[in-house]
Amino acid sequence: MGKKTVAVVFGSVSSEYEVSLRSAASVLRNIPRDRYDVVMVGITKDGRWYEYGGSVDDLEADRWLENGPVTPAVISPDRSCGGLLRQAPGGPENVPVDVIFPVMHGEHAEDGTIQGLFEMAGIPYVGCGVLASSTCMDKDVTHILLEAAGIRTAPYAALVRPQLARFDSLEPSLREKLGYPMFVKPANTGSSVGVGKAKDRAGLLAALKEAFRYDRKVVVEKAILGAEAECAVLGNYTDAAAAVVGEIVPHHEFYDYEGKYLDDSTDLFIPARIPKETSEAIRTAAVRAFAAMGCTGLARVDFFAERDGGIILNEINTLPGFTSISMYPKLFEAAGVPYPELIDRLIRLALEK
């Protein structure tokens, strides 16, 4: 098999734009160049598309657009194009692409939106398809589908923005159902963007207002006592396997955006400091959830491990962080799969799918 051309797509109109740049830089530094030719495609915060030809360091530092070189280019939904449509002095020209690696997070990136474009273009791509991406991204829908599959999740309630005006009448029912403290999350963001922990009535109102800044729908979940365990899954549909289970111990109130990406305030333990039986239960449940949601390629499935041995699925991330400190590649590295080999496997899974 000759070298394949991989389009690594980064950025996008998302609250997780900066995380995407860090993840993309790590992927670009580790992709096996002896097997793949790489085309870098960046999407700005305001939605402009460019082919990027500069350094990975400038990309990571968000200097890629100003330092360049950049050329207007888009992934064309016209299948006769077969990849990028690049602006050139003589007119538009095609840049053939064999497979797309979207190293993107958050809205418009892992919610099925851009996956729909890839499907229209007829180009294989790394990660979940349209339906699995959108359902895993929406925390309310994830709860509903996992409950139907017999996989335990935290007690929760879903609210839409107009209900905020009726907070005084809603708060007692939320307090009775969930109890304080509660976690308040935008239904469709990742990386803990917009997530808050409410310890009382005033905190709940403030957290709801903050979460509704990012989404029209919000989930409010019962706070669960237990170790925060994460499991990386690799494969397609029911033919998938889980790596070792890791544990995160945040120094902040919870594992927030700063703890994940901006400082060293979180301790990571690989393997997790939980009983072996609990780890095996998590690995089994992670693969079951991956299959139930129709996932392909990769997902990081997060759990709470309770002291009595019970496990509760927290969320499924279909395009988890791929930075140098991210849990997904670290878990597979601990399982004997180095970062470059992991990237190669993901690309091969995309081509197989």
Disulfide bonds with the S-S distance in Angstrom:
none
